[in-house]
């Protein structure tokens, strides 16, 4: 009796845990629907080089994950040296002047300019002006994107 009682408790506990995990996963994986994001109203988080505003980071109907943020760099600052990752990203300069490095080649980009960073190609960005520079970052993670080499380490 004790063994069957313990097994029953274990079975109920396991079922409850699996149900809670399934519910959490279903809520977490609900695709993002159409909406408007006002990045100016999003509270900035200070960084060592300026600030960052998280706009969204969620799955969509066609993507495992779709992420966007706004980065503001103080004059002469960069968040990190050039790097690469498997997901592609697009940066749109909102204000100021930046210098982007794509595969070792540097280019100045003014407000309104766009920078596409292809999968697994070296890229970096720094504020090349005398005033703050802001840019939008948009990254997409297809369902079949390898986990290794992702900027999130494949953890999201």
Secondary structure by P-SEA (a helix, b strand, c coil): caaaaaaaaaaaaaaaaaaaaaaaaaaaacccccccccccccbbbbccccccccccccccccccbbbbbbbbbcccccccccccccccbbbbbcbbbbbbbcccbbbbbcccbbbbbccccccccccccccbbbbbbbbbbccccccccccccccc
